[in-house]
Amino acid sequence: QPGVPPEEAGAAVAAESSTGTWTTVWTDGLTSLDRYKGRCYGIEPVPGEASQYIAYVAYPLDLFEEGSVTNMFTSIVGNVFGFKALR
């Protein structure tokens, strides 16, 4: 969105596509969300495009079912493309 710093947008994508959509419940005290959250580790401007960036996000393997590319794809792409804060 216009006016949002790229670092903030990258962090929002990482959170939204990992633990940011999780509902707070009493068991939150039992699990450290830091272990499961995605992390934006790099941002680069898109060459020739003003105000557009590529955000690099890393996810813990524990978020995904072993051997399931479908699970990984839908978890990341479904959440990011549905994220209304980005254009």
N, C-alpha and C positions, 0 to 999 in steps of 0.2 A: 504494500500500500504506500502511496506517496507520504513522505515525511517519516517513515519508519526506518531507523538505521539498519543497515544490512546485518549487523551482528545480532540485533534484537530479533529480526525476522528469522535468522538461522537458528537461534536458540529456541524460538517458538515452534519451528518446524520439528526440531529434535524432540522437544517435549510432547507436542501433539501426536507425533507418530510413535511414541513409546509410552511413557507413564502419564503424560499430561491429560489424557482422557479418562484415567481411572477414577472411580468414585471413592471418596473417603469413607472407610468403614472402620469398625473397632479393631480389626486385625492389622491396620496400618502400623501399629506399634510393634507388630511381630516381624515385619519385613522392611528392610531398608530400601526405599525407592531409589537411592543413589546407585545401587547395584544394577538396576534395571533401566535407568533412563538413557535415552540417546544423547549423544554429544555432538555439537557442531564444532568441528575442528579446523575448518578453513572456509574462507569466502573469497571468491574471485569475481571481478567485474566481467560481464559478457562483452567481448571485444565488439566495438561498433554499436553497442546498445546502451543508451543512457539510462541510468537508474535500474539496470537489470544485473542480477548477480547469480552465481552458482554457489550453492552452499553444500559443503561436504559434511555428511552426518554419519557417525559410527554408532552401531547398535550392539549391545551385548548379545551373544549367541543364545543366552538363556531365555530371551524373549520369543524364540522361534522353535517350533517342533523340528526335531532332528530329521534331516533329509526331505523336508517339505518346502520346495521352492514356492508352491502355491501359497502356503501359509505366510511365508516371508513377503512375497509380492503383494498380497492383499493387505497385510498389516501395514506396510509402508505406503504403498501407492494409494490405497483406499483412504487412509487418514489424511495424507498430504493433499490429494486432489479435492477432498471434501473440506479442507481447511479454508474457511471464508476470509481469514485475515490476509491471505495472499492473493495476488492476481497474476 
